[in-house]
Amino acid sequence: MKLLDGQGGTYEARVARIGKREAVLDVLSFSKAIGPPPVDIAIGILKAPRFDLAVEKCTELGIRRLIPFRAERSVWRGADDDGDFKIERIRRKIVASCKQSGRPYFPVIDRIESFESLIELIPVYAAAYVADQHSTSSGPDGIRGGDEPVLGIVGPEGGLSREETERLVAKGAKLLSLGPFRLRTETAAICLSYRLMIHRLESV
């Protein structure tokens, strides 16, 4: 059987013994994968089934980090807690997606960020891109080779407000079109992840 440790390690093993509460495995081989491209995706919080789909597919694509954030139009349940957003449930989704796809690195999933915190993250990245239906730019630029990280940002259902978009751009983010049609948040997250992953790999 094949085992993943979530940090790039893949083990080939066989079952030596199974007890009532444990299984003993013999490790036959071990390999260490190259780290994933430094592509992170920030997603405006939306209802659990759709957010789960975005997490699942972005994980399969190989993104490094998922950053959920609150936006003006986020659909939200709960007040002082995280509503229907359960971090441990999301981590289980990530592990299951990595097992299914054979991805040896588990993406980091952050706890929910405020919009203010998201803005402050932008200078950390070599480039940041906001999915925007009305943008005239259809290809990411400004991405250089090496290990410089890139951030993609997708608004919640209903999109980012004009003020939120302007504040992201003022901080250094660039608008990027994913086509002329209005995409659901989970679809936009998948498309943006793929676009940035491919471009990032070609730039190395």
URVEN-V130990 format. One record per helix or strand of 2 or more residues. SS is the DSSP state (helix for helix, strand for strand). FROM is the first residue (numbers start at 1). LEN is the number of residues. If there is no record, write none. Layout:
BEGIN
ss->SS from->FROM len->LEN
ss->SS from->FROM len->LEN
END
This chain:
BEGIN
ss->strand from->2 len->3
ss->strand from->9 len->10
ss->strand from->23 len->10
ss->strand from->39 len->6
ss->helix from->48 len->14
ss->strand from->65 len->5
ss->helix from->87 len->15
ss->strand from->108 len->2
ss->helix from->115 len->10
ss->strand from->127 len->5
ss->strand from->150 len->5
ss->helix from->162 len->9
ss->strand from->174 len->3
ss->helix from->185 len->19
END
